[in-house]
Amino acid sequence: MAGKYLEKPLQDLTFAIVGLGLIGGSYAKALRNLKVRHIMGMDISHGIARACLNANMIDEIVEEDGSNLKEADVIICSVYPEAMVDFVRKNITCFAEGMLLTDATGVKGTIPCEIQAMLPEGCEFLSGHPMAGRQGSGLGMSDAAIFINSNYIIVPTDQNTPEAIAWLENFAKAIGCARSVKVSMEDHDKIIAYTSDLPHITAVALVNSALYNENTQYFIAGGFRDATRVADINPELWSDLFLSNRENVIAEIENYQKQLERWKQAIADNDRDALKEIMREAGPRRRMLY
């Protein structure tokens, strides 16, 4: 599977971005900063695609029938997992031979294998996941800077070529990511349930507490503010991500409940030593992360 995108410098490539929200819009801005040859874009909302064109974030809107996708050397899907499968199925005859398709979805499941099986000969799907984001959602929140010093997760299968993996690693570096990491589909979804899904659930649960009232804002310092930063999330996107990764998410909720039970029991028993031990365990772990 020899990708034609491998034969050109990054600046000479044509990209198509599917889904022009927070992440898709940020890709468009990052690619514009890199001065790539041509950027196409499409979104379920034609108004958003038109806004991107008017703002010079993209050079061309993908046609309704997908016909101009044939110009794309690389296609980046920044849509919900099932929407990505639908996009591939609908536009499968519009992909150029040697094209690379990648994504930014937060859950993989078996989708990488499903999509590669659908693609025509000579095209390759290599799944990715930039660990980049910010509070809020939508095109208005997009910013090329979200990739700076972030991590880029690459999720290859046995169908992927070393050349495509190396290209995506270099692409991640070009848009500003500090490092890229390769993991399996299964490991990706398990780890994401812990490092991404659970923190979002926890933040929403804290804000939705029965104690929340009009006076809550006067009692907030750094701890509550940091712990709830990601509570303002896109319900459509995140409900899809939680349900697509339901087994891993449930397992992490159960693990979290066990930790809360340790706290509850130590406090109920007036056990200062147990409380200290719980906190001593966390300190070194947190320092190792940063």
C-alpha positions as CSV (number, residue, x, y, z in Angstrom):
1,M,0.0,0.0,0.0
2,A,2.1,2.9,-1.3
3,G,0.5,6.2,-0.3
4,K,1.0,9.1,-2.7
5,Y,1.0,11.5,0.2
6,L,4.4,10.0,1.1
7,E,5.9,11.3,-2.2
8,K,5.3,15.0,-1.4
9,P,6.5,17.4,1.3
10,L,3.8,18.3,3.8
11,Q,3.4,21.8,2.3
12,D,2.5,20.3,-1.1
13,L,-0.4,18.1,0.2
14,T,-4.1,18.6,-0.1
15,F,-6.1,17.9,3.1
16,A,-9.8,17.4,3.6
17,I,-11.2,17.8,7.1
18,V,-14.5,16.1,7.9
19,G,-16.3,17.8,10.8
20,L,-15.4,21.4,11.5
21,G,-16.0,21.7,15.3
22,L,-13.5,22.2,18.0
23,I,-11.0,19.7,16.9
24,G,-11.6,19.8,13.1
25,G,-11.5,23.6,13.2
26,S,-8.2,23.4,15.1
27,Y,-6.8,21.1,12.5
28,A,-7.8,23.6,9.8
29,K,-6.1,26.4,11.6
30,A,-2.9,24.4,12.3
31,L,-2.7,23.3,8.6
32,R,-3.2,27.0,7.5
33,N,-0.3,27.9,9.8
34,L,1.8,25.2,8.1
35,K,0.9,26.7,4.7
36,V,-0.2,23.4,3.1
37,R,-1.2,23.6,-0.5
38,H,-5.0,23.2,-0.2
39,I,-7.5,22.6,2.6
40,M,-11.0,21.3,2.0
41,G,-13.7,21.0,4.6
42,M,-17.1,19.6,5.2
43,D,-19.6,19.7,8.1
44,I,-23.1,18.4,8.7
45,S,-23.9,22.1,8.9
46,H,-23.3,23.8,5.6
47,G,-23.4,27.2,7.4
48,I,-20.4,26.1,9.5
49,A,-18.5,25.0,6.4
50,R,-19.3,28.3,4.7
51,A,-18.1,30.2,7.8
52,C,-14.8,28.4,7.6
53,L,-14.5,29.3,4.0
54,N,-15.3,33.0,4.6
55,A,-12.7,33.0,7.5
56,N,-10.0,31.6,5.2
57,M,-9.7,28.5,7.4
58,I,-10.4,26.3,4.4
59,D,-10.0,26.9,0.6
60,E,-12.9,24.8,-0.6
61,I,-16.1,23.1,0.7
62,V,-16.4,19.4,-0.1
63,E,-19.2,18.9,-2.6
64,E,-22.4,17.3,-1.5
65,D,-21.6,14.2,-3.7
66,G,-18.0,14.1,-2.3
67,S,-16.7,14.3,-5.9
68,N,-13.8,16.7,-5.1
69,L,-12.5,14.4,-2.3
70,K,-10.5,12.8,-5.1
71,E,-8.2,15.8,-4.8
72,A,-7.3,15.0,-1.1
73,D,-4.0,13.3,-0.3
74,V,-5.0,13.1,3.4
75,I,-8.5,13.1,4.9
76,I,-8.9,13.8,8.7
77,C,-12.2,12.8,10.2
78,S,-13.2,14.8,13.3
79,V,-16.7,13.4,13.8
80,Y,-18.4,10.9,16.0
81,P,-17.3,7.3,15.5
82,E,-20.5,6.1,13.8
83,A,-20.6,9.3,11.6
84,M,-17.1,8.4,10.4
85,V,-18.2,5.0,9.3
86,D,-21.2,6.5,7.5
87,F,-18.9,9.1,5.8
88,V,-16.6,6.3,4.5
89,R,-19.5,4.2,3.3
90,K,-21.1,7.1,1.5
91,N,-17.9,8.4,-0.2
92,I,-16.0,5.3,-0.8
93,T,-15.9,5.8,-4.6
94,C,-14.5,9.3,-4.1
95,F,-11.2,8.5,-2.5
96,A,-8.1,8.8,-4.5
97,E,-5.7,5.9,-4.8
98,G,-2.9,6.2,-2.3
99,M,-5.0,8.4,0.0
100,L,-4.4,8.3,3.8
101,L,-7.5,8.5,6.1
102,T,-7.1,9.3,9.7
103,D,-9.3,10.4,12.6
104,A,-9.5,12.0,16.0
105,T,-12.2,10.0,17.7
106,G,-12.0,9.4,21.4
107,V,-13.1,5.7,21.2
108,K,-11.9,3.1,18.7
109,G,-13.7,-0.2,19.3
110,T,-13.3,-2.2,16.1
111,I,-13.8,0.8,13.9
112,P,-10.2,0.9,12.5
113,C,-10.5,-2.6,11.2
114,E,-14.0,-2.0,9.8
115,I,-13.0,1.1,7.9
116,Q,-9.8,-0.4,6.5
117,A,-11.9,-3.4,5.2
118,M,-14.2,-1.0,3.3
119,L,-11.5,1.1,1.7
120,P,-10.4,0.5,-1.9
121,E,-7.1,-1.0,-2.7
122,G,-4.2,1.5,-2.2
123,C,-6.0,3.5,0.5
124,E,-5.0,3.3,4.2
125,F,-6.8,4.2,7.4
126,L,-4.6,4.9,10.4
127,S,-6.4,5.8,13.5
128,G,-5.2,8.7,15.7
129,H,-6.3,10.6,18.8
130,P,-4.8,14.0,19.6
131,M,-5.0,14.5,23.4
132,A,-5.9,18.1,22.9
133,G,-9.0,20.0,23.8
134,R,-10.4,22.8,25.9
135,Q,-13.5,23.9,27.8
136,G,-16.5,24.3,25.5
137,S,-17.2,23.0,22.1
138,G,-17.8,24.0,18.5
139,L,-16.0,25.9,15.8
140,G,-15.8,29.1,17.8
141,M,-13.6,27.3,20.4
142,S,-11.1,26.0,17.8
143,D,-7.5,27.0,18.1
144,A,-4.3,25.7,16.5
145,A,-2.6,26.2,19.9
146,I,-4.5,23.3,21.5
147,F,-2.0,20.9,19.8
148,I,1.1,22.6,21.2
149,N,3.0,20.3,23.7
150,S,0.1,17.8,23.7
151,N,0.3,14.1,23.1
152,Y,-0.8,12.3,19.9
153,I,-2.0,8.8,20.3
154,I,-1.6,6.5,17.2
155,V,-3.6,3.4,17.1
156,P,-2.3,1.1,14.4
157,T,-3.6,-2.3,13.3
158,D,-1.7,-5.1,11.5
159,Q,-3.0,-3.6,8.3
160,N,-1.0,-0.4,8.7
161,T,2.3,0.3,7.0
162,P,5.4,1.5,8.9
163,E,5.5,4.4,6.4
164,A,2.0,5.6,7.3
165,I,2.8,5.4,11.0
166,A,6.0,7.4,10.6
167,W,4.2,10.0,8.5
168,L,1.5,10.5,11.2
169,E,4.2,10.8,13.9
170,N,5.9,13.5,11.8
171,F,2.5,15.2,11.2
172,A,1.8,15.3,14.9
173,K,5.2,16.9,15.5
174,A,4.5,19.4,12.7
175,I,1.3,20.7,14.3
176,G,3.1,21.1,17.6
177,C,2.6,17.9,19.6
178,A,5.4,17.1,22.0
179,R,5.3,13.3,21.5
180,S,3.3,10.5,19.9
181,V,2.5,7.1,21.4
182,K,1.4,3.9,19.7
183,V,-1.1,1.6,21.4
184,S,-3.6,-1.1,20.4
185,M,-7.3,-0.4,20.0
186,E,-8.1,-2.3,23.2
187,D,-5.5,-0.5,25.3
188,H,-6.5,2.9,23.9
189,D,-10.1,2.5,25.0
190,K,-9.2,1.1,28.4
191,I,-6.8,3.9,29.2
192,I,-9.1,6.6,27.8
193,A,-11.9,5.4,30.0
194,Y,-9.6,6.2,33.0
195,T,-7.8,9.4,31.9
196,S,-10.6,11.1,29.9
197,D,-14.0,9.6,30.4
198,L,-13.9,9.2,34.2
199,P,-12.6,12.8,34.8
200,H,-15.5,14.2,32.7
201,I,-18.0,12.1,34.5
202,T,-16.6,13.2,37.9
203,A,-16.6,16.9,36.9
204,V,-20.2,16.7,35.8
205,A,-21.2,14.8,38.9
206,L,-19.6,17.4,41.1
207,V,-21.5,20.3,39.4
208,N,-24.7,18.3,39.5
209,S,-24.5,17.7,43.3
210,A,-27.6,18.3,45.3
211,L,-25.7,20.9,47.4
212,Y,-25.3,23.2,44.4
213,N,-27.1,26.5,44.8
214,E,-26.9,30.2,44.2
215,N,-24.2,30.6,46.9
216,T,-21.9,27.9,45.6
217,Q,-19.9,30.4,43.5
218,Y,-18.8,32.2,46.7
219,F,-17.1,29.2,48.1
220,I,-15.0,28.2,45.1
221,A,-11.2,28.2,45.1
222,G,-8.7,26.4,42.9
223,G,-9.6,22.9,43.9
224,F,-13.2,23.0,42.8
225,R,-12.4,25.1,39.8
226,D,-9.7,22.7,38.6
227,A,-11.8,19.6,39.3
228,T,-14.8,20.9,37.4
229,R,-13.1,22.5,34.5
230,V,-14.3,19.9,32.0
231,A,-17.9,19.8,33.2
232,D,-19.0,22.1,30.4
233,I,-18.9,19.5,27.7
234,N,-20.8,18.7,24.4
235,P,-23.6,16.3,25.5
236,E,-24.1,14.9,22.0
237,L,-20.5,14.0,21.5
238,W,-19.8,12.7,25.0
239,S,-22.9,10.6,25.4
240,D,-21.8,8.9,22.1
241,L,-18.3,8.4,23.5
242,F,-19.4,7.0,26.9
243,L,-21.8,4.6,25.3
244,S,-19.4,3.5,22.6
245,N,-16.9,2.6,25.4
246,R,-19.5,1.5,27.9
247,E,-17.7,-1.6,29.3
248,N,-14.5,0.2,30.0
249,V,-16.3,3.2,31.4
250,I,-18.4,1.1,33.8
251,A,-15.2,-0.7,35.0
252,E,-13.5,2.7,35.7
253,I,-16.6,4.0,37.6
254,E,-16.5,0.8,39.7
255,N,-12.8,1.4,40.4
256,Y,-13.5,4.9,41.4
257,Q,-16.3,3.8,43.7
258,K,-13.8,1.5,45.4
259,Q,-11.5,4.5,46.0
260,L,-14.4,6.6,47.4
261,E,-15.3,3.7,49.7
262,R,-11.7,3.7,51.1
263,W,-12.2,7.4,51.9
264,K,-15.6,6.9,53.4
265,Q,-14.5,4.0,55.6
266,A,-11.4,5.7,56.8
267,I,-13.4,8.8,57.8
268,A,-16.2,6.8,59.4
269,D,-13.6,4.9,61.4
270,N,-11.9,8.1,62.4
271,D,-8.7,6.5,61.0
272,R,-6.1,9.2,60.5
273,D,-3.4,6.8,59.5
274,A,-5.6,5.3,56.7
275,L,-6.3,8.8,55.4
276,K,-2.7,9.6,55.4
277,E,-1.8,6.4,53.5
278,I,-4.4,7.2,50.8
279,M,-2.9,10.6,50.2
280,R,0.7,9.4,50.4
281,E,-0.1,6.9,47.6
282,A,-1.4,9.7,45.4
283,G,1.4,12.2,45.8
284,P,4.3,10.3,44.0
285,R,1.9,9.1,41.3
286,R,0.8,12.7,40.5
287,R,4.4,13.9,40.4
288,M,5.3,11.2,38.0
289,L,2.7,12.4,35.5
290,Y,4.3,15.8,35.2
